[in-house]
Amino acid sequence: MKKIDKRIKDMYEVFHNHLIIFYSSISLLFFFFVFLIYFRAHWGYLGTTEDHTKSLSPKDVIKYPLSEKFADSIKDSAEILSQNANLIIGIVTAFGIVFTLLFQLIESKKQNFRTNFFEYLKIHRENIQQIETRGKRGHDAFIDILNELNYVYTNFPSNTNSYQAYRLEWSYLFVFFGLGRTSTPIVREYIQKKYPSFNNEVDQVINYLTDLKSKYTDHNFSSKINVLGYTFSVRERNSEHNLKCILDGHQSDLGHYYRHLYQTITYIDEFPTLYFFERYSYAKNIRAQFSNHSIALFIINAYSPLGNIWINGKLIEKYHLIKNLPVSLLIPFGKDVRKDFPNIEFEM
């Protein structure tokens, strides 16, 4: 499939600009039509094997003069062509006008697509820069969110059935929605709806993670110790993850970011006048905006029920959106993308 698509791409690049395909085809059809008329005029002479054989016989050269018959056939063909010349020219001109108008219409649509696409790309870049968490923005924010996810995933309560079945999915949902007065009921309802067989342990997991969150409510990582009846605040720092205020939720940033990303890719995928290699080329422009950590978080989002439309719709495999993903980033989360996406040739 890749070889066929590459050949189509090469042909398209060679012939597209000057309409050589169209005019070459018209020329071939025109000459075919001319020769068709010519042979029809000669059919009685050239189509009769016996007469043709006699005309080539040395004994009957005078009786069957080839040159005279050939001259007569040429004369007849010339008369037929002269009578139909205007018709032929009119047909070729009409086809040329129709094809040119269709080509201009297609090019106009493609130009509108390019204008809209680069506007989508601009908004996509702005969305990346607007993502902020714990004082970090843009691609640095993705690193921070992935570290938070790794911490929640690592500390997920192991005494639950969901630990083995949906550990990563639930961890991502808690990081995405967060835990708090308004967000906890949302994430609880969402999990109970998506995973009805685990309703009994949802509150157990929420209570555990709420206690985990309380350890990071102080921005200065301060903890209190008692010495000889006096209370002192000691400043601490999580050297492994450098986290503050975990499980506050990132749905306002990530939700908008992923919705717009999906809209952009589907806009490319569903545009009718693009060849596949053109769609793939535009998708590569989007893929080039990913950093290592943002693409890792993207595929984790696709594994979750929030973004599984990326996998179910075959968009990831179709455009190799995670081709540049460092595979090692997902190993701590128990995911092997090489097995899940065998058709993608990962670069790292």
C-alpha angles and dihedrals in degrees: 000000000000092000092050091048091049091053091050089049092051092048091047093052092049099047105026103083099050101032090238091153093059099043093043090053092048091049092051091049091048094052090044089054091049093051091044090059091044094053092044087056089051098039094107091049105036095030096057107083096193096053091043091052091049092049089056093047113108091219094057102040091115093044093048107030105194095196094057094049091045091051091049091050092050089051092051092048092050091053092049092048093047091052093050100035095100091047092051093047091047093051093048092047092049092050090048093052094047093047092047091051091049091047092050090049092052092046090049090053091048091050090052088049092052091050092050093042095055089047088053089048091051092051090047091056091047090051090055092053092048094058106103132173130167093346095312124114138194118353091355088061090058089055090052094048092048090051090051090050091049091052093050091044092050093048096042109135106266095198093076132089090232089062092081099028106043107003096131095038093051093044090054092048091053092048092045098048098025128207122274145104094301102021099050094065089048095052091042092053092045094051093044090052095047097038107031093163090065098049093118095062101040093092090045091057092043092052091049094049092044089058089048090052092051089065090066102043093106112080090208094053088235123167128186125238130182120225121177092337095311123112118222130185113228119197114230135182132200098231094186101054106008091219131170128182097354123196095031089129134244102212095117091060104028095040092056092041095053095042092055092044090054091047091052095050094045089049088057094042096050100041104119105211099052126100115228094252088055091052090047091051092053091046088054088060089058092044090053090064092064121101120206094262096041091053090048090052089046094058091045087053088051090052090054124076088250093068108015089118086082090063098034091050091051091231095131094054095037094058099022090235093172097043092118094048115128098233092210091067091071098043092087087056093054095249126130107193092185089068095039093049106029093163094062118088102216115211096205 
